[in-house]
Amino acid sequence: MSMKGYLLFVTLLWVSCTVVSQENTKPAVFNIMLEDEMVGTLEAWKDQEGEFTVYRLHSNITKEVLHVKHFVYDLIVKYKDNTLWHSDYRLYINEKLEKSAVLNRIGDKLVAVKNGKPKKKKKSIDPIPFSSVLLYFKEPKGIRNTYSEAKLSLRTLGLHPNNRNAYVLDKNKGDYYYENGLLQRVSVRDLAHVELIRQ
């Protein structure tokens, strides 16, 4: 893969890893725009499965970079008692699994596996009340950190300096715009200008 293709891939992956939408069983749909060209869609929905609230995300992106690349992103996140209990992230490129990250809460421990390799177990953990998937189901008022299901790490979150209904992820990675508490648009300023716009 060329450097330009790799950079585009990283930008599209970052956007796909962070977008979900409103709270209901009917999927919310976002158009994924790259430099004013629609390259795919993202669907997100919320369900209740017994004691778990389940958030699901699926995106399909097709972009030609020297040759056609087809990206499919799937994420399933389960919360219980307002705490993250399970996440399963998978990224496929041209139908081949490229990246994965799985997190399970077992008792007072988090057990993580990234790209098939176990990560360190923490003996005791603080509950994770807010992960990246929730950014798109509710406005993150008062939230300063979000847990990335794809990176298996904390990311910073702050108020946008010019818009009281917008938030900035990791100081300048992306802006999240809300209207009446629902996400309307994500704008990523990285190697390319990528936006997700609610249909």
C-alpha positions as MATLAB code, in Angstrom:
seq = 'MSMKGYLLFVTLLWVSCTVVSQENTKPAVFNIMLEDEMVGTLEAWKDQEGEFTVYRLHSNITKEVLHVKHFVYDLIVKYKDNTLWHSDYRLYINEKLEKSAVLNRIGDKLVAVKNGKPKKKKKSIDPIPFSSVLLYFKEPKGIRNTYSEAKLSLRTLGLHPNNRNAYVLDKNKGDYYYENGLLQRVSVRDLAHVELIRQ';
ca = [
       0.000    0.000    0.000;
       1.374    3.426   -0.941;
       1.953    6.117    1.701;
      -1.028    8.127    0.371;
      -3.221    5.024    0.501;
      -2.068    4.236    4.031;
      -2.746    7.797    5.231;
      -6.219    7.741    3.680;
      -6.881    4.371    5.308;
      -5.829    5.655    8.744;
      -8.068    8.723    8.407;
     -11.100    6.686    7.298;
     -10.466    4.143   10.062;
     -10.345    6.867   12.703;
     -13.647    8.298   11.532;
     -15.316    4.892   11.411;
     -14.085    4.038   14.882;
     -15.787    6.982   16.448;
     -19.240    7.419   14.962;
     -22.621    6.171   16.160;
     -26.055    7.818   16.539;
     -29.425    8.173   18.242;
     -30.983    5.933   20.866;
     -33.450    3.548   19.223;
     -33.611    0.185   17.462;
     -33.980    1.766   14.019;
     -30.487    2.463   12.688;
     -29.377    6.047   12.283;
     -27.477    6.544    9.038;
     -24.555    8.874    8.373;
     -23.015    9.635    4.996;
     -19.220    9.410    5.097;
     -17.720   12.207    2.998;
     -14.086   12.472    1.898;
     -13.177   15.804    0.304;
     -16.863   16.333   -0.677;
     -17.190   12.827   -2.184;
     -19.494   10.283   -0.543;
     -17.396    7.155    0.061;
     -19.722    5.186    2.306;
     -22.305    5.048    5.038;
     -22.369    4.280    8.710;
     -25.342    2.730   10.529;
     -25.728    2.754   14.293;
     -28.386    1.489   16.635;
     -29.119    0.667   20.258;
     -30.889   -2.437   21.636;
     -31.680   -3.956   25.009;
     -30.603   -7.581   25.565;
     -31.629   -8.644   29.053;
     -29.616   -6.619   31.561;
     -27.305   -5.214   28.850;
     -27.716   -2.118   26.709;
     -26.102   -2.985   23.385;
     -24.737   -0.448   20.900;
     -23.966   -1.639   17.372;
     -22.099    0.108   14.594;
     -21.559   -0.988   11.001;
     -19.918    0.987    8.237;
     -19.135    0.315    4.612;
     -16.531    2.439    2.821;
     -15.296    2.019   -0.727;
     -12.520    4.214   -2.085;
     -10.113    3.838   -4.977;
      -6.504    4.452   -3.955;
      -4.398    2.956   -6.753;
      -6.944    0.132   -6.666;
     -10.346   -0.268   -5.016;
     -10.307   -0.616   -1.246;
     -13.396   -1.849    0.578;
     -13.448   -1.146    4.322;
     -16.004   -2.744    6.648;
     -16.085   -1.757   10.292;
     -18.145   -3.582   12.934;
     -18.430   -2.673   16.599;
     -20.583   -4.172   19.344;
     -20.471   -2.565   22.796;
     -22.370   -3.751   25.891;
     -23.103   -1.690   28.987;
     -24.559   -2.860   32.291;
     -25.404   -0.493   35.152;
     -23.948    2.445   33.167;
     -20.557    0.677   32.958;
     -18.735   -0.784   29.955;
     -18.731   -4.597   30.197;
     -17.823   -5.751   26.691;
     -16.641   -4.388   23.359;
     -15.810   -6.185   20.126;
     -14.237   -4.141   17.320;
     -13.291   -5.547   13.894;
     -11.971   -3.869   10.757;
     -11.917   -5.672    7.414;
     -10.142   -4.449    4.294;
     -11.136   -6.196    1.070;
     -12.872   -8.892    3.191;
      -9.691   -9.644    5.208;
      -9.592   -9.016    8.966;
      -6.988   -6.258    9.472;
      -7.538   -5.173   13.082;
      -9.497   -6.326   16.089;
      -9.867   -5.410   19.743;
     -11.974   -7.220   22.323;
     -12.540   -6.088   25.905;
     -14.390   -8.054   28.596;
     -15.046   -7.171   32.199;
     -14.707  -10.266   34.363;
     -15.366   -9.529   38.013;
     -13.120   -6.596   38.904;
     -10.737   -7.165   35.977;
     -10.605   -5.981   32.382;
      -9.383   -8.609   29.952;
      -8.305   -7.224   26.578;
      -7.187   -8.899   23.356;
      -5.815   -6.750   20.527;
      -5.205   -8.282   17.095;
      -5.400  -11.754   18.651;
      -2.826  -11.046   21.377;
      -3.810  -10.791   25.064;
      -3.020   -7.518   26.824;
      -2.134   -7.140   30.505;
      -4.897   -7.799   33.015;
      -5.583   -5.091   35.552;
      -6.157   -6.468   39.033;
      -8.820   -3.926   39.836;
     -10.373   -1.304   37.635;
     -12.309    1.877   37.856;
     -15.625    1.534   36.044;
     -15.638    2.890   32.492;
     -18.804    5.008   32.325;
     -18.251    6.542   28.881;
     -16.702    5.051   25.747;
     -16.441    6.467   22.249;
     -19.579    4.722   20.995;
     -21.667    6.805   23.419;
     -20.537   10.086   21.828;
     -23.156    9.524   19.194;
     -26.041    8.418   21.338;
     -25.948   11.330   23.750;
     -24.267   14.676   24.056;
     -21.256   14.268   26.393;
     -22.038   17.131   28.769;
     -19.507   17.151   31.608;
     -17.455   14.276   30.129;
     -13.677   14.875   29.963;
     -12.468   11.447   28.794;
     -13.813    8.727   26.575;
     -12.555    5.155   26.275;
     -11.672    4.078   22.728;
     -12.952    0.583   21.963;
     -10.596    0.316   18.971;
      -7.442    1.592   20.690;
      -8.277    0.173   24.138;
      -7.216    3.445   25.763;
      -8.553    6.728   27.146;
      -8.905    9.797   24.921;
      -9.474   13.386   26.013;
     -12.676   15.265   25.275;
     -13.268   19.011   25.636;
     -15.670   21.773   24.710;
     -15.226   23.340   21.285;
     -13.815   26.880   21.711;
     -16.225   28.414   19.152;
     -19.423   26.387   19.515;
     -21.229   25.561   22.752;
     -22.938   22.539   21.106;
     -19.700   20.952   19.891;
     -16.882   18.919   21.435;
     -13.260   18.301   20.449;
     -11.640   14.848   20.688;
      -7.928   14.598   21.581;
      -7.441   18.387   21.433;
      -7.734   18.615   17.633;
      -8.522   15.222   16.098;
     -12.192   15.775   15.411;
     -15.202   17.944   16.165;
     -18.605   16.547   17.144;
     -21.622   18.804   16.516;
     -24.932   18.299   18.343;
     -28.419   19.686   17.956;
     -31.006   19.069   20.680;
     -28.629   16.513   22.229;
     -28.229   14.380   19.061;
     -25.108   14.145   16.946;
     -25.541   15.810   13.548;
     -22.029   15.943   12.137;
     -18.434   14.877   12.766;
     -15.587   16.768   11.144;
     -12.075   15.313   11.142;
      -9.097   17.534   10.440;
      -6.309   15.160    9.620;
      -4.506   14.176    6.450;
      -7.752   14.589    4.540;
     -11.006   16.364    5.377;
     -13.496   13.676    6.387;
     -17.047   14.352    7.550;
     -19.904   12.218    8.726;
     -23.279   13.817    8.132;
     -26.552   12.515    9.494;
     -29.059   11.670    6.741;
];
